[in-house]
Amino acid sequence: MNEWTSTPFEPWAGLAGGVLIGTAVVLLLLSIGKIAGISGITAGAITKKHLEQHWRLAFLAGLLLAAPLYLLFAGPFEVQTQFGAIWMGVAGLLVGFGTRLGSGCTSGHGVAGLARFSPRSIVATLVFFGAAVITTNTVRYFI
Amino acid sequence: MKTLIIALLCGMVFGLGLIVSGMSNPARVLNFLDWGPRWDPTLALVLGGAVAVALTG
């Protein structure tokens, strides 16, 4: 494959964003007793009924509103990809399928699960990051 | 109603965290997984920061 886009290491922005994500996870847990796992919330927003569905839809609405709000108050942010809308759609479907197969994603297993020292989440996080590293390096350097 | 507003705000804060940390940029996420010359460890700090805060909850 051709040139892949480089991104600079930004530790402070990363930490600050991580703190915001952690805050959202803690707030959701302490206020309404729910785990902020994005893949699980998305799945539940489709399959659950009534109140169990409504808070999930509200959470997802907030998640999607973050981008226009950031644009409005802070300005543009980088979204770099070398692939078109169709491939991004295919990738999104695979992410959805994979996270359901693994019963959670970087937020549910990665953040909430690791913070609870859940053995299942620790294993899941190591396995999905490991698989993603192998896939990425295979595609970028060995195909 | 209160539950919905809280959920909306939590989603918003989560989303802002993703944008601030650069995790809304597919190239940056992929570069965490790329262990070649482009390796970008930012994602580790995002996860670390989030877990550190979540430990208090």
N, CA and C atoms of all chains as a GROMACS GRO file, in nm:
protein
  600
    1MET      N    1   0.085  -0.120   0.000
    1MET     CA    2   0.000   0.000   0.000
    1MET      C    3   0.088   0.124   0.000
    2ASN      N    4   0.027   0.236  -0.028
    2ASN     CA    5   0.101   0.362  -0.041
    2ASN      C    6   0.136   0.426   0.093
    3GLU      N    7   0.145   0.558   0.095
    3GLU     CA    8   0.181   0.631   0.216
    3GLU      C    9   0.066   0.637   0.317
    4TRP      N   10   0.090   0.594   0.438
    4TRP     CA   11  -0.010   0.609   0.544
    4TRP      C   12   0.013   0.740   0.616
    5THR      N   13  -0.094   0.800   0.663
    5THR     CA   14  -0.085   0.930   0.729
    5THR      C   15  -0.019   0.919   0.866
    6SER      N   16   0.078   1.006   0.893
    6SER     CA   17   0.139   1.010   1.026
    6SER      C   18   0.059   1.104   1.116
    7THR      N   19   0.058   1.075   1.246
    7THR     CA   20  -0.005   1.166   1.342
    7THR      C   21   0.094   1.191   1.455
    8PRO      N   22   0.106   1.316   1.501
    8PRO     CA   23   0.202   1.346   1.607
    8PRO      C   24   0.152   1.292   1.742
    9PHE      N   25   0.244   1.248   1.828
    9PHE     CA   26   0.210   1.203   1.963
    9PHE      C   27   0.167   1.324   2.044
   10GLU      N   28   0.043   1.321   2.095
   10GLU     CA   29  -0.007   1.435   2.174
   10GLU      C   30  -0.052   1.387   2.311
   11PRO      N   31   0.046   1.372   2.405
   11PRO     CA   32   0.014   1.314   2.536
   11PRO      C   33  -0.087   1.396   2.616
   12TRP      N   34  -0.075   1.528   2.614
   12TRP     CA   35  -0.163   1.610   2.699
   12TRP      C   36  -0.305   1.612   2.648
   13ALA      N   37  -0.321   1.624   2.516
   13ALA     CA   38  -0.455   1.618   2.457
   13ALA      C   39  -0.517   1.481   2.484
   14GLY      N   40  -0.434   1.377   2.474
   14GLY     CA   41  -0.482   1.241   2.499
   14GLY      C   42  -0.529   1.225   2.642
   15LEU      N   43  -0.447   1.272   2.737
   15LEU     CA   44  -0.484   1.262   2.879
   15LEU      C   45  -0.610   1.342   2.910
   16ALA      N   46  -0.616   1.465   2.856
   16ALA     CA   47  -0.733   1.551   2.881
   16ALA      C   48  -0.860   1.485   2.828
   17GLY      N   49  -0.853   1.432   2.707
   17GLY     CA   50  -0.969   1.363   2.649
   17GLY      C   51  -1.004   1.239   2.728
   18GLY      N   52  -0.901   1.167   2.772
   18GLY     CA   53  -0.924   1.047   2.854
   18GLY      C   54  -0.996   1.081   2.983
   19VAL      N   55  -0.956   1.192   3.045
   19VAL     CA   56  -1.021   1.236   3.170
   19VAL      C   57  -1.168   1.267   3.145
   20LEU      N   58  -1.198   1.332   3.031
   20LEU     CA   59  -1.338   1.359   2.996
   20LEU      C   60  -1.416   1.229   2.979
   21ILE      N   61  -1.357   1.133   2.909
   21ILE     CA   62  -1.424   1.004   2.887
   21ILE      C   63  -1.448   0.934   3.021
   22GLY      N   64  -1.344   0.932   3.105
   22GLY     CA   65  -1.357   0.871   3.238
   22GLY      C   66  -1.465   0.939   3.320
   23THR      N   67  -1.472   1.072   3.311
   23THR     CA   68  -1.574   1.148   3.384
   23THR      C   69  -1.714   1.109   3.338
   24ALA      N   70  -1.732   1.096   3.207
   24ALA     CA   71  -1.862   1.055   3.153
   24ALA      C   72  -1.901   0.917   3.205
   25VAL      N   73  -1.802   0.826   3.208
   25VAL     CA   74  -1.827   0.690   3.256
   25VAL      C   75  -1.870   0.691   3.403
   26VAL      N   76  -1.797   0.767   3.487
   26VAL     CA   77  -1.829   0.775   3.630
   26VAL      C   78  -1.965   0.839   3.652
   27LEU      N   79  -1.993   0.950   3.581
   27LEU     CA   80  -2.121   1.020   3.596
   27LEU      C   81  -2.238   0.929   3.562
   28LEU      N   82  -2.225   0.854   3.453
   28LEU     CA   83  -2.335   0.767   3.410
   28LEU      C   84  -2.357   0.655   3.512
   29LEU      N   85  -2.246   0.604   3.567
   29LEU     CA   86  -2.256   0.496   3.665
   29LEU      C   87  -2.317   0.545   3.796
   30LEU      N   88  -2.269   0.660   3.845
   30LEU     CA   89  -2.316   0.710   3.975
   30LEU      C   90  -2.458   0.766   3.967
   31SER      N   91  -2.495   0.825   3.853
   31SER     CA   92  -2.626   0.890   3.845
   31SER      C   93  -2.738   0.792   3.811
   32ILE      N   94  -2.718   0.709   3.709
   32ILE     CA   95  -2.826   0.618   3.672
   32ILE      C   96  -2.783   0.472   3.675
   33GLY      N   97  -2.662   0.447   3.725
   33GLY     CA   98  -2.617   0.310   3.746
   33GLY      C   99  -2.593   0.230   3.619
   34LYS      N  100  -2.554   0.300   3.511
   34LYS     CA  101  -2.532   0.230   3.385
   34LYS      C  102  -2.385   0.233   3.345
   35ILE      N  103  -2.343   0.130   3.272
   35ILE     CA  104  -2.207   0.122   3.220
   35ILE      C  105  -2.203   0.186   3.081
   36ALA      N  106  -2.110   0.281   3.065
   36ALA     CA  107  -2.101   0.352   2.938
   36ALA      C  108  -2.020   0.273   2.836
   37GLY      N  109  -2.076   0.161   2.791
   37GLY     CA  110  -2.013   0.087   2.682
   37GLY      C  111  -2.084   0.126   2.554
   38ILE      N  112  -2.011   0.187   2.462
   38ILE     CA  113  -2.076   0.244   2.344
   38ILE      C  114  -2.143   0.136   2.258
   39SER      N  115  -2.073   0.024   2.238
   39SER     CA  116  -2.132  -0.080   2.152
   39SER      C  117  -2.257  -0.140   2.216
   40GLY      N  118  -2.251  -0.163   2.347
   40GLY     CA  119  -2.367  -0.218   2.417
   40GLY      C  120  -2.484  -0.122   2.419
   41ILE      N  121  -2.454   0.007   2.440
   41ILE     CA  122  -2.560   0.108   2.441
   41ILE      C  123  -2.625   0.117   2.303
   42THR      N  124  -2.542   0.113   2.199
   42THR     CA  125  -2.594   0.120   2.062
   42THR      C  126  -2.684  -0.001   2.033
   43ALA      N  127  -2.637  -0.120   2.070
   43ALA     CA  128  -2.717  -0.241   2.048
   43ALA      C  129  -2.848  -0.232   2.125
   44GLY      N  130  -2.839  -0.188   2.252
   44GLY     CA  131  -2.958  -0.178   2.336
   44GLY      C  132  -3.056  -0.073   2.286
   45ALA      N  133  -3.003   0.032   2.224
   45ALA     CA  134  -3.090   0.138   2.171
   45ALA      C  135  -3.178   0.084   2.060
   46ILE      N  136  -3.134  -0.025   1.999
   46ILE     CA  137  -3.213  -0.085   1.890
   46ILE      C  138  -3.304  -0.195   1.945
   47THR      N  139  -3.250  -0.279   2.034
   47THR     CA  140  -3.323  -0.399   2.076
   47THR      C  141  -3.412  -0.381   2.199
   48LYS      N  142  -3.377  -0.287   2.288
   48LYS     CA  143  -3.455  -0.272   2.412
   48LYS      C  144  -3.583  -0.193   2.387
   49LYS      N  145  -3.669  -0.191   2.490
   49LYS     CA  146  -3.796  -0.120   2.478
   49LYS      C  147  -3.811  -0.015   2.588
   50HIS      N  148  -3.890   0.087   2.558
   50HIS     CA  149  -3.931   0.189   2.656
   50HIS      C  150  -3.814   0.256   2.728
   51LEU      N  151  -3.820   0.264   2.863
   51LEU     CA  152  -3.720   0.340   2.938
   51LEU      C  153  -3.579   0.289   2.914
   52GLU      N  154  -3.566   0.157   2.900
   52GLU     CA  155  -3.434   0.098   2.877
   52GLU      C  156  -3.376   0.142   2.742
   53GLN      N  157  -3.466   0.176   2.651
   53GLN     CA  158  -3.423   0.224   2.520
   53GLN      C  159  -3.398   0.374   2.522
   54HIS      N  160  -3.482   0.447   2.596
   54HIS     CA  161  -3.478   0.592   2.590
   54HIS      C  162  -3.348   0.653   2.640
   55TRP      N  163  -3.295   0.605   2.753
   55TRP     CA  164  -3.170   0.665   2.803
   55TRP      C  165  -3.055   0.636   2.707
   56ARG      N  166  -3.062   0.519   2.643
   56ARG     CA  167  -2.957   0.484   2.546
   56ARG      C  168  -2.960   0.578   2.425
   57LEU      N  169  -3.081   0.606   2.376
   57LEU     CA  170  -3.094   0.698   2.262
   57LEU      C  171  -3.046   0.838   2.302
   58ALA      N  172  -3.078   0.880   2.425
   58ALA     CA  173  -3.035   1.012   2.472
   58ALA      C  174  -2.882   1.018   2.479
   59PHE      N  175  -2.820   0.910   2.529
   59PHE     CA  176  -2.673   0.906   2.538
   59PHE      C  177  -2.612   0.917   2.399
   60LEU      N  178  -2.666   0.839   2.304
   60LEU     CA  179  -2.612   0.841   2.167
   60LEU      C  180  -2.634   0.977   2.101
   61ALA      N  181  -2.747   1.041   2.130
   61ALA     CA  182  -2.772   1.175   2.077
   61ALA      C  183  -2.665   1.272   2.128
   62GLY      N  184  -2.634   1.262   2.257
   62GLY     CA  185  -2.529   1.346   2.315
   62GLY      C  186  -2.394   1.320   2.250
   63LEU      N  187  -2.366   1.192   2.229
   63LEU     CA  188  -2.239   1.152   2.167
   63LEU      C  189  -2.225   1.213   2.028
   64LEU      N  190  -2.335   1.208   1.951
   64LEU     CA  191  -2.331   1.262   1.815
   64LEU      C  192  -2.331   1.415   1.815
   65LEU      N  193  -2.393   1.475   1.918
   65LEU     CA  194  -2.397   1.622   1.927
   65LEU      C  195  -2.260   1.681   1.959
   66ALA      N  196  -2.172   1.598   2.016
   66ALA     CA  197  -2.041   1.649   2.058
   66ALA      C  198  -1.965   1.710   1.940
   67ALA      N  199  -1.974   1.646   1.823
   67ALA     CA  200  -1.899   1.697   1.707
   67ALA      C  201  -1.945   1.836   1.663
   68PRO      N  202  -2.077   1.858   1.636
   68PRO     CA  203  -2.118   1.994   1.600
   68PRO      C  204  -2.091   2.096   1.710
   69LEU      N  205  -2.105   2.057   1.838
   69LEU     CA  206  -2.077   2.150   1.948
   69LEU      C  207  -1.930   2.190   1.948
   70TYR      N  208  -1.843   2.091   1.930
   70TYR     CA  209  -1.699   2.120   1.927
   70TYR      C  210  -1.666   2.214   1.812
   71LEU      N  211  -1.725   2.185   1.695
   71LEU     CA  212  -1.704   2.270   1.578
   71LEU      C  213  -1.746   2.413   1.605
   72LEU      N  214  -1.861   2.427   1.671
   72LEU     CA  215  -1.919   2.558   1.698
   72LEU      C  216  -1.833   2.638   1.796
   73PHE      N  217  -1.789   2.574   1.904
   73PHE     CA  218  -1.722   2.648   2.011
   73PHE      C  219  -1.569   2.641   2.007
   74ALA      N  220  -1.514   2.537   1.950
   74ALA     CA  221  -1.368   2.523   1.950
   74ALA      C  222  -1.307   2.524   1.811
   75GLY      N  223  -1.389   2.496   1.710
   75GLY     CA  224  -1.336   2.498   1.573
   75GLY      C  225  -1.317   2.358   1.517
   76PRO      N  226  -1.260   2.352   1.396
   76PRO     CA  227  -1.248   2.222   1.328
   76PRO      C  228  -1.148   2.128   1.397
   77PHE      N  229  -1.169   1.998   1.381
   77PHE     CA  230  -1.074   1.899   1.432
   77PHE      C  231  -1.044   1.800   1.321
   78GLU      N  232  -0.932   1.731   1.335
   78GLU     CA  233  -0.886   1.646   1.225
   78GLU      C  234  -0.958   1.511   1.218
   79VAL      N  235  -1.003   1.478   1.099
   79VAL     CA  236  -1.055   1.344   1.071
   79VAL      C  237  -0.985   1.300   0.943
   80GLN      N  238  -0.880   1.217   0.958
   80GLN     CA  239  -0.802   1.178   0.841
   80GLN      C  240  -0.823   1.032   0.805
   81THR      N  241  -0.860   1.010   0.681
   81THR     CA  242  -0.872   0.872   0.633
   81THR      C  243  -0.844   0.872   0.484
   82GLN      N  244  -0.791   0.760   0.436
   82GLN     CA  245  -0.762   0.751   0.293
   82GLN      C  246  -0.871   0.676   0.218
   83PHE      N  247  -0.979   0.647   0.292
   83PHE     CA  248  -1.084   0.566   0.231
   83PHE      C  249  -1.214   0.645   0.216
   84GLY      N  250  -1.293   0.608   0.118
   84GLY     CA  251  -1.418   0.677   0.090
   84GLY      C  252  -1.530   0.632   0.181
   85ALA      N  253  -1.646   0.694   0.160
   85ALA     CA  254  -1.762   0.671   0.248
   85ALA      C  255  -1.805   0.524   0.249
   86ILE      N  256  -1.798   0.456   0.134
   86ILE     CA  257  -1.843   0.317   0.128
   86ILE      C  258  -1.755   0.228   0.215
   87TRP      N  259  -1.623   0.244   0.202
   87TRP     CA  260  -1.532   0.163   0.284
   87TRP      C  261  -1.547   0.195   0.433
   88MET      N  262  -1.569   0.323   0.464
   88MET     CA  263  -1.589   0.360   0.604
   88MET      C  264  -1.716   0.295   0.658
   89GLY      N  265  -1.819   0.288   0.573
   89GLY     CA  266  -1.943   0.221   0.611
   89GLY      C  267  -1.921   0.073   0.637
   90VAL      N  268  -1.846   0.009   0.548
   90VAL     CA  269  -1.814  -0.134   0.564
   90VAL      C  270  -1.735  -0.154   0.695
   91ALA      N  271  -1.637  -0.066   0.718
   91ALA     CA  272  -1.556  -0.075   0.840
   91ALA      C  273  -1.643  -0.057   0.963
   92GLY      N  274  -1.738   0.037   0.956
   92GLY     CA  275  -1.828   0.060   1.069
   92GLY      C  276  -1.911  -0.063   1.100
   93LEU      N  277  -1.959  -0.129   0.996
   93LEU     CA  278  -2.037  -0.253   1.013
   93LEU      C  279  -1.953  -0.360   1.082
   94LEU      N  280  -1.826  -0.372   1.037
   94LEU     CA  281  -1.737  -0.472   1.096
   94LEU      C  282  -1.708  -0.441   1.243
   95VAL      N  283  -1.691  -0.312   1.273
   95VAL     CA  284  -1.669  -0.272   1.412
   95VAL      C  285  -1.790  -0.312   1.497
   96GLY      N  286  -1.909  -0.283   1.445
   96GLY     CA  287  -2.031  -0.319   1.517
   96GLY      C  288  -2.042  -0.468   1.538
   97PHE      N  289  -2.017  -0.545   1.432
   97PHE     CA  290  -2.024  -0.691   1.441
   97PHE      C  291  -1.920  -0.745   1.538
   98GLY      N  292  -1.798  -0.694   1.526
   98GLY     CA  293  -1.688  -0.742   1.610
   98GLY      C  294  -1.708  -0.710   1.758
   99THR      N  295  -1.758  -0.591   1.786
   99THR     CA  296  -1.776  -0.554   1.927
   99THR      C  297  -1.889  -0.634   1.991
  100ARG      N  298  -1.991  -0.669   1.913
  100ARG     CA  299  -2.099  -0.754   1.967
  100ARG      C  300  -2.047  -0.896   1.990
  101LEU      N  301  -1.964  -0.942   1.897
  101LEU     CA  302  -1.905  -1.076   1.908
  101LEU      C  303  -1.818  -1.082   2.034
  102GLY      N  304  -1.748  -0.972   2.064
  102GLY     CA  305  -1.661  -0.968   2.181
  102GLY      C  306  -1.732  -0.915   2.304
  103SER      N  307  -1.862  -0.897   2.298
  103SER     CA  308  -1.945  -0.847   2.409
  103SER      C  309  -1.898  -0.714   2.466
  104GLY      N  310  -1.831  -0.633   2.388
  104GLY     CA  311  -1.791  -0.502   2.438
  104GLY      C  312  -1.677  -0.443   2.358
  105CYS      N  313  -1.653  -0.314   2.380
  105CYS     CA  314  -1.551  -0.246   2.300
  105CYS      C  315  -1.451  -0.174   2.391
  106THR      N  316  -1.384  -0.074   2.337
  106THR     CA  317  -1.282  -0.001   2.414
  106THR      C  318  -1.341   0.074   2.533
  107SER      N  319  -1.470   0.109   2.526
  107SER     CA  320  -1.528   0.182   2.640
  107SER      C  321  -1.580   0.086   2.747
  108GLY      N  322  -1.661  -0.011   2.708
  108GLY     CA  323  -1.719  -0.103   2.806
  108GLY      C  324  -1.616  -0.193   2.870
  109HIS      N  325  -1.541  -0.267   2.787
  109HIS     CA  326  -1.435  -0.354   2.839
  109HIS      C  327  -1.313  -0.271   2.879
  110GLY      N  328  -1.273  -0.182   2.786
  110GLY     CA  329  -1.147  -0.109   2.803
  110GLY      C  330  -1.149  -0.014   2.921
  111VAL      N  331  -1.246   0.076   2.929
  111VAL     CA  332  -1.246   0.175   3.036
  111VAL      C  333  -1.320   0.123   3.160
  112ALA      N  334  -1.450   0.097   3.144
  112ALA     CA  335  -1.530   0.056   3.261
  112ALA      C  336  -1.483  -0.078   3.317
  113GLY      N  337  -1.455  -0.173   3.229
  113GLY     CA  338  -1.414  -0.307   3.274
  113GLY      C  339  -1.279  -0.309   3.343
  114LEU      N  340  -1.180  -0.241   3.283
  114LEU     CA  341  -1.047  -0.237   3.344
  114LEU      C  342  -1.053  -0.168   3.480
  115ALA      N  343  -1.135  -0.063   3.492
  115ALA     CA  344  -1.144   0.010   3.619
  115ALA      C  345  -1.209  -0.074   3.728
  116ARG      N  346  -1.288  -0.175   3.688
  116ARG     CA  347  -1.348  -0.265   3.787
  116ARG      C  348  -1.261  -0.389   3.810
  117PHE      N  349  -1.145  -0.394   3.742
  117PHE     CA  350  -1.055  -0.510   3.746
  117PHE      C  351  -1.128  -0.638   3.708
  118SER      N  352  -1.221  -0.627   3.613
  118SER     CA  353  -1.294  -0.744   3.566
  118SER      C  354  -1.201  -0.832   3.481
  119PRO      N  355  -1.176  -0.957   3.524
  119PRO     CA  356  -1.084  -1.044   3.450
  119PRO      C  357  -1.128  -1.063   3.304
  120ARG      N  358  -1.259  -1.076   3.286
  120ARG     CA  359  -1.315  -1.093   3.153
  120ARG      C  360  -1.282  -0.972   3.064
  121SER      N  361  -1.292  -0.852   3.121
  121SER     CA  362  -1.265  -0.731   3.043
  121SER      C  363  -1.116  -0.715   3.016
  122ILE      N  364  -1.032  -0.754   3.113
  122ILE     CA  365  -0.887  -0.744   3.093
  122ILE      C  366  -0.847  -0.836   2.977
  123VAL      N  367  -0.898  -0.958   2.977
  123VAL     CA  368  -0.869  -1.052   2.869
  123VAL      C  369  -0.921  -0.998   2.736
  124ALA      N  370  -1.048  -0.950   2.736
  124ALA     CA  371  -1.108  -0.898   2.614
  124ALA      C  372  -1.025  -0.784   2.556
  125THR      N  373  -0.983  -0.690   2.644
  125THR     CA  374  -0.908  -0.574   2.598
  125THR      C  375  -0.773  -0.616   2.538
  126LEU      N  376  -0.703  -0.707   2.606
  126LEU     CA  377  -0.574  -0.754   2.554
  126LEU      C  378  -0.593  -0.825   2.420
  127VAL      N  379  -0.699  -0.906   2.411
  127VAL     CA  380  -0.722  -0.982   2.288
  127VAL      C  381  -0.761  -0.890   2.172
  128PHE      N  382  -0.854  -0.794   2.196
  128PHE     CA  383  -0.894  -0.713   2.080
  128PHE      C  384  -0.785  -0.615   2.038
  129PHE      N  385  -0.708  -0.564   2.133
  129PHE     CA  386  -0.597  -0.478   2.092
  129PHE      C  387  -0.490  -0.561   2.020
  130GLY      N  388  -0.463  -0.681   2.072
  130GLY     CA  389  -0.366  -0.769   2.009
  130GLY      C  390  -0.405  -0.803   1.866
  131ALA      N  391  -0.532  -0.841   1.849
  131ALA     CA  392  -0.580  -0.877   1.715
  131ALA      C  393  -0.574  -0.756   1.622
  132ALA      N  394  -0.605  -0.638   1.675
  132ALA     CA  395  -0.605  -0.516   1.593
  132ALA      C  396  -0.462  -0.479   1.552
  133VAL      N  397  -0.366  -0.498   1.643
  133VAL     CA  398  -0.225  -0.469   1.611
  133VAL      C  399  -0.176  -0.564   1.502
  134ILE      N  400  -0.209  -0.692   1.516
  134ILE     CA  401  -0.166  -0.791   1.416
  134ILE      C  402  -0.229  -0.759   1.280
  135THR      N  403  -0.359  -0.728   1.279
  135THR     CA  404  -0.428  -0.697   1.154
  135THR      C  405  -0.368  -0.574   1.087
  136THR      N  406  -0.350  -0.466   1.166
  136THR     CA  407  -0.299  -0.341   1.110
  136THR      C  408  -0.160  -0.359   1.050
  137ASN      N  409  -0.071  -0.426   1.124
  137ASN     CA  410   0.066  -0.442   1.074
  137ASN      C  411   0.073  -0.538   0.956
  138THR      N  412  -0.015  -0.638   0.955
  138THR     CA  413  -0.019  -0.730   0.841
  138THR      C  414  -0.061  -0.655   0.715
  139VAL      N  415  -0.168  -0.577   0.728
  139VAL     CA  416  -0.218  -0.503   0.612
  139VAL      C  417  -0.116  -0.398   0.566
  140ARG      N  418  -0.052  -0.330   0.661
  140ARG     CA  419   0.037  -0.220   0.624
  140ARG      C  420   0.175  -0.266   0.576
  141TYR      N  421   0.224  -0.380   0.626
  141TYR     CA  422   0.362  -0.415   0.596
  141TYR      C  423   0.380  -0.549   0.526
  142PHE      N  424   0.279  -0.636   0.531
  142PHE     CA  425   0.302  -0.770   0.477
  142PHE      C  426   0.211  -0.807   0.361
  143ILE      N  427   0.123  -0.713   0.321
  143ILE     CA  428   0.037  -0.747   0.206
  143ILE      C  429   0.075  -0.661   0.086
  144MET      N  430  -3.733   1.196   3.287
  144MET     CA  431  -3.676   1.312   3.216
  144MET      C  432  -3.535   1.343   3.264
  145LYS      N  433  -3.518   1.339   3.398
  145LYS     CA  434  -3.386   1.368   3.455
  145LYS      C  435  -3.284   1.266   3.404
  146THR      N  436  -3.327   1.140   3.400
  146THR     CA  437  -3.239   1.033   3.351
  146THR      C  438  -3.193   1.061   3.208
  147LEU      N  439  -3.288   1.107   3.126
  147LEU     CA  440  -3.256   1.132   2.986
  147LEU      C  441  -3.157   1.246   2.970
  148ILE      N  442  -3.176   1.353   3.050
  148ILE     CA  443  -3.086   1.467   3.041
  148ILE      C  444  -2.945   1.427   3.086
  149ILE      N  445  -2.938   1.349   3.194
  149ILE     CA  446  -2.808   1.302   3.242
  149ILE      C  447  -2.740   1.215   3.136
  150ALA      N  448  -2.817   1.125   3.076
  150ALA     CA  449  -2.761   1.038   2.972
  150ALA      C  450  -2.712   1.119   2.854
  151LEU      N  451  -2.790   1.221   2.815
  151LEU     CA  452  -2.751   1.308   2.704
  151LEU      C  453  -2.619   1.379   2.735
  152LEU      N  454  -2.609   1.434   2.857
  152LEU     CA  455  -2.488   1.506   2.897
  152LEU      C  456  -2.367   1.412   2.902
  153CYS      N  457  -2.388   1.290   2.956
  153CYS     CA  458  -2.278   1.194   2.963
  153CYS      C  459  -2.229   1.159   2.822
  154GLY      N  460  -2.322   1.139   2.731
  154GLY     CA  461  -2.285   1.111   2.593
  154GLY      C  462  -2.206   1.225   2.533
  155MET      N  463  -2.249   1.346   2.564
  155MET     CA  464  -2.183   1.465   2.512
  155MET      C  465  -2.040   1.477   2.565
  156VAL      N  466  -2.023   1.457   2.696
  156VAL     CA  467  -1.890   1.465   2.757
  156VAL      C  468  -1.800   1.354   2.699
  157PHE      N  469  -1.857   1.235   2.683
  157PHE     CA  470  -1.782   1.123   2.625
  157PHE      C  471  -1.734   1.160   2.484
  158GLY      N  472  -1.827   1.215   2.404
  158GLY     CA  473  -1.794   1.252   2.267
  158GLY      C  474  -1.690   1.362   2.260
  159LEU      N  475  -1.703   1.461   2.348
  159LEU     CA  476  -1.602   1.568   2.351
  159LEU      C  477  -1.466   1.510   2.388
  160GLY      N  478  -1.465   1.414   2.479
  160GLY     CA  479  -1.341   1.347   2.517
  160GLY      C  480  -1.275   1.279   2.398
  161LEU      N  481  -1.358   1.214   2.316
  161LEU     CA  482  -1.305   1.147   2.197
  161LEU      C  483  -1.242   1.248   2.101
  162ILE      N  484  -1.308   1.364   2.086
  162ILE     CA  485  -1.258   1.465   1.992
  162ILE      C  486  -1.131   1.530   2.047
  163VAL      N  487  -1.135   1.572   2.176
  163VAL     CA  488  -1.020   1.638   2.239
  163VAL      C  489  -0.897   1.548   2.232
  164SER      N  490  -0.918   1.418   2.254
  164SER     CA  491  -0.804   1.325   2.258
  164SER      C  492  -0.756   1.286   2.118
  165GLY      N  493  -0.830   1.325   2.016
  165GLY     CA  494  -0.791   1.290   1.879
  165GLY      C  495  -0.840   1.152   1.838
  166MET      N  496  -0.923   1.088   1.922
  166MET     CA  497  -0.970   0.953   1.890
  166MET      C  498  -1.083   0.953   1.787
  167SER      N  499  -1.128   1.074   1.749
  167SER     CA  500  -1.225   1.083   1.640
  167SER      C  501  -1.153   1.085   1.505
  168ASN      N  502  -1.020   1.078   1.510
  168ASN     CA  503  -0.941   1.075   1.388
  168ASN      C  504  -0.896   0.931   1.359
  169PRO      N  505  -0.954   0.868   1.256
  169PRO     CA  506  -0.920   0.728   1.228
  169PRO      C  507  -0.769   0.707   1.211
  170ALA      N  508  -0.699   0.803   1.152
  170ALA     CA  509  -0.555   0.788   1.128
  170ALA      C  510  -0.480   0.773   1.261
  171ARG      N  511  -0.524   0.848   1.364
  171ARG     CA  512  -0.455   0.844   1.493
  171ARG      C  513  -0.479   0.710   1.565
  172VAL      N  514  -0.600   0.661   1.556
  172VAL     CA  515  -0.631   0.531   1.618
  172VAL      C  516  -0.549   0.421   1.550
  173LEU      N  517  -0.547   0.424   1.416
  173LEU     CA  518  -0.472   0.322   1.341
  173LEU      C  519  -0.323   0.330   1.371
  174ASN      N  520  -0.272   0.452   1.393
  174ASN     CA  521  -0.129   0.466   1.419
  174ASN      C  522  -0.089   0.416   1.558
  175PHE      N  523  -0.187   0.399   1.648
  175PHE     CA  524  -0.156   0.334   1.776
  175PHE      C  525  -0.131   0.185   1.751
  176LEU      N  526  -0.206   0.132   1.653
  176LEU     CA  527  -0.197  -0.011   1.623
  176LEU      C  528  -0.080  -0.043   1.530
  177ASP      N  529  -0.024   0.061   1.464
  177ASP     CA  530   0.086   0.045   1.369
  177ASP      C  531   0.218   0.050   1.446
  178TRP      N  532   0.286  -0.064   1.457
  178TRP     CA  533   0.410  -0.067   1.535
  178TRP      C  534   0.533  -0.045   1.449
  179GLY      N  535   0.514   0.030   1.341
  179GLY     CA  536   0.624   0.071   1.255
  179GLY      C  537   0.668   0.211   1.293
  180PRO      N  538   0.726   0.284   1.199
  180PRO     CA  539   0.779   0.418   1.227
  180PRO      C  540   0.671   0.521   1.260
  181ARG      N  541   0.544   0.492   1.229
  181ARG     CA  542   0.438   0.589   1.254
  181ARG      C  543   0.373   0.573   1.390
  182TRP      N  544   0.421   0.481   1.472
  182TRP     CA  545   0.354   0.450   1.598
  182TRP      C  546   0.322   0.576   1.677
  183ASP      N  547   0.195   0.591   1.717
  183ASP     CA  548   0.149   0.707   1.792
  183ASP      C  549   0.084   0.657   1.922
  184PRO      N  550   0.154   0.673   2.034
  184PRO     CA  551   0.104   0.616   2.161
  184PRO      C  552  -0.008   0.695   2.228
  185THR      N  553  -0.061   0.798   2.162
  185THR     CA  554  -0.164   0.882   2.226
  185THR      C  555  -0.278   0.800   2.286
  186LEU      N  556  -0.324   0.697   2.214
  186LEU     CA  557  -0.439   0.618   2.262
  186LEU      C  558  -0.414   0.558   2.401
  187ALA      N  559  -0.290   0.521   2.429
  187ALA     CA  560  -0.258   0.462   2.560
  187ALA      C  561  -0.286   0.563   2.671
  188LEU      N  562  -0.256   0.692   2.645
  188LEU     CA  563  -0.281   0.795   2.746
  188LEU      C  564  -0.430   0.824   2.761
  189VAL      N  565  -0.504   0.812   2.651
  189VAL     CA  566  -0.648   0.831   2.657
  189VAL      C  567  -0.709   0.722   2.746
  190LEU      N  568  -0.672   0.597   2.716
  190LEU     CA  569  -0.725   0.485   2.794
  190LEU      C  570  -0.678   0.495   2.939
  191GLY      N  571  -0.551   0.528   2.957
  191GLY     CA  572  -0.496   0.542   3.093
  191GLY      C  573  -0.568   0.651   3.171
  192GLY      N  574  -0.588   0.766   3.108
  192GLY     CA  575  -0.656   0.878   3.175
  192GLY      C  576  -0.800   0.841   3.210
  193ALA      N  577  -0.867   0.775   3.116
  193ALA     CA  578  -1.007   0.738   3.138
  193ALA      C  579  -1.018   0.635   3.251
  194VAL      N  580  -0.930   0.535   3.250
  194VAL     CA  581  -0.935   0.431   3.354
  194VAL      C  582  -0.901   0.493   3.490
  195ALA      N  583  -0.802   0.584   3.492
  195ALA     CA  584  -0.763   0.647   3.619
  195ALA      C  585  -0.882   0.720   3.681
  196VAL      N  586  -0.958   0.793   3.600
  196VAL     CA  587  -1.076   0.863   3.651
  196VAL      C  588  -1.186   0.763   3.689
  197ALA      N  589  -1.205   0.661   3.605
  197ALA     CA  590  -1.310   0.562   3.629
  197ALA      C  591  -1.285   0.482   3.758
  198LEU      N  592  -1.159   0.470   3.798
  198LEU     CA  593  -1.124   0.399   3.922
  198LEU      C  594  -1.187   0.466   4.044
  199THR      N  595  -1.212   0.597   4.034
  199THR     CA  596  -1.271   0.670   4.147
  199THR      C  597  -1.421   0.648   4.157
  200GLY      N  598  -1.481   0.595   4.049
  200GLY     CA  599  -1.627   0.586   4.045
  200GLY      C  600  -1.683   0.455   4.101
   0.00000   0.00000   0.00000
